[in-house]
């Protein structure tokens, strides 16, 4: 395994992690900003108010996009196993 192969594998792994986690992160960010705006408008400064809606949003988005995330992780796994089988 050369340095180019290792860098390519790490780059592919990082991209897979970013793509697989993006739906949940975006959902948490949107819910957090929305609740923060509502808190600012109503002057309710409860710190724990954002946790439950964020958790619910992350669970719903993860359930909806599970096949998308699984497909990307599966493709990465196939790529790694293919490289192992061919000896990089």
C-alpha positions as CSV (number, residue, x, y, z in Angstrom):
1,X,0.0,0.0,0.0
2,X,1.5,3.3,-1.1
3,X,0.9,6.7,0.4
4,X,-1.4,7.6,-2.5
5,X,-3.6,4.5,-1.8
6,X,-3.8,5.4,1.9
7,X,-4.7,9.0,1.2
8,X,-7.3,8.0,-1.3
9,X,-8.8,5.6,1.2
10,X,-8.8,8.1,4.0
11,X,-10.3,10.8,1.7
12,X,-13.1,8.3,0.7
13,X,-13.8,7.5,4.3
14,X,-14.0,11.1,5.4
15,X,-16.4,11.8,2.5
16,X,-18.5,8.9,3.4
17,X,-18.8,10.0,7.0
18,X,-19.7,13.6,5.9
19,X,-22.4,12.4,3.5
20,X,-23.8,9.8,5.9
21,X,-24.1,12.3,8.8
22,X,-25.2,15.3,6.8
23,X,-29.0,14.7,7.0
24,X,-29.0,14.4,10.8
25,X,-26.7,17.4,11.3
26,X,-28.7,19.6,8.9
27,X,-31.9,18.6,10.7
28,X,-30.4,19.4,14.1
29,X,-29.1,22.7,12.9
30,X,-32.4,23.8,11.3
31,X,-34.4,22.8,14.5
32,X,-31.8,24.5,16.7
33,X,-31.9,27.8,14.8
34,X,-35.7,27.8,14.6
35,X,-36.1,27.2,18.3
36,X,-33.4,29.8,19.1
37,X,-35.3,32.4,17.0
38,X,-38.6,31.5,18.8
39,X,-36.8,31.8,22.2
40,X,-35.4,35.2,21.1
41,X,-38.8,36.4,20.0
42,X,-40.6,35.3,23.1
43,X,-37.8,36.0,25.5
44,X,-38.0,32.5,26.9
45,X,-34.4,31.6,27.8
46,X,-34.7,28.0,28.8
47,X,-31.5,26.2,27.9
48,X,-33.0,22.7,27.9
49,X,-35.8,23.6,25.6
50,X,-33.9,22.7,22.4
51,X,-32.9,19.1,23.3
52,X,-36.1,17.2,22.9
53,X,-37.1,18.7,19.5
54,X,-33.5,18.2,18.2
55,X,-33.6,14.5,19.3
56,X,-36.9,13.9,17.7
57,X,-35.9,15.6,14.5
58,X,-32.6,13.6,14.4
59,X,-34.5,10.3,15.0
60,X,-37.1,11.1,12.3
61,X,-34.5,12.2,9.7
62,X,-32.3,9.2,10.5
63,X,-35.3,6.8,10.0
64,X,-36.2,8.5,6.7
65,X,-32.7,8.6,5.3
66,X,-31.4,5.3,6.7
67,X,-31.4,3.6,3.3
68,X,-29.4,6.6,1.9
69,X,-26.8,6.4,4.7
70,X,-26.6,2.6,4.5
71,X,-26.1,2.7,0.8
72,X,-23.1,5.1,1.2
73,X,-21.6,3.1,4.0
74,X,-22.1,-0.2,2.1
75,X,-20.4,1.3,-1.0
76,X,-17.5,2.4,1.1
77,X,-17.2,-1.1,2.6
78,X,-17.3,-2.7,-0.8
79,X,-14.6,-0.4,-2.0
80,X,-12.4,-1.2,0.9
81,X,-13.0,-5.0,0.6
82,X,-12.3,-4.7,-3.1
83,X,-9.0,-3.1,-2.5
84,X,-8.1,-5.7,0.1
85,X,-9.0,-8.5,-2.3
86,X,-6.8,-7.0,-5.1
87,X,-4.0,-6.2,-2.8
88,X,-4.4,-2.4,-3.2
